[in-house]
């Protein structure tokens, strides 16, 4: 998952494509494509949008990661409860769990 872009989607709601990525450093050197997608290369494409701070973006990324971990933990908890109720691992596999 691209956590940065997932986090950025939570800012400036209703303004699709409000951000983009720098192609050149301040000194005019081209930024390689594999290095452009970072907070430091973030630019506003919409003058009515507000640039979130790095701390805000980092906090949103952590929130997304925490939600993923919690979701996986609940999934494991559900699997264990189903096993306790008598389902087999084959049953769980058949259910896609």
HELIX and SHEET records of a PDB file:
HELIX    1   1 UNK A    3  UNK A    8  1                                   6    
HELIX    2   2 UNK A   33  UNK A   36  1                                   4    
HELIX    3   3 UNK A   39  UNK A   41  5                                   3    
HELIX    4   4 UNK A   54  UNK A   84  1                                  31    
HELIX    5   5 UNK A   89  UNK A   94  1                                   6    
SHEET    1   A 2 UNK A  19  UNK A  21  0                                        
SHEET    2   A 2 UNK A  42  UNK A  44 -1                                        
END                                                                             
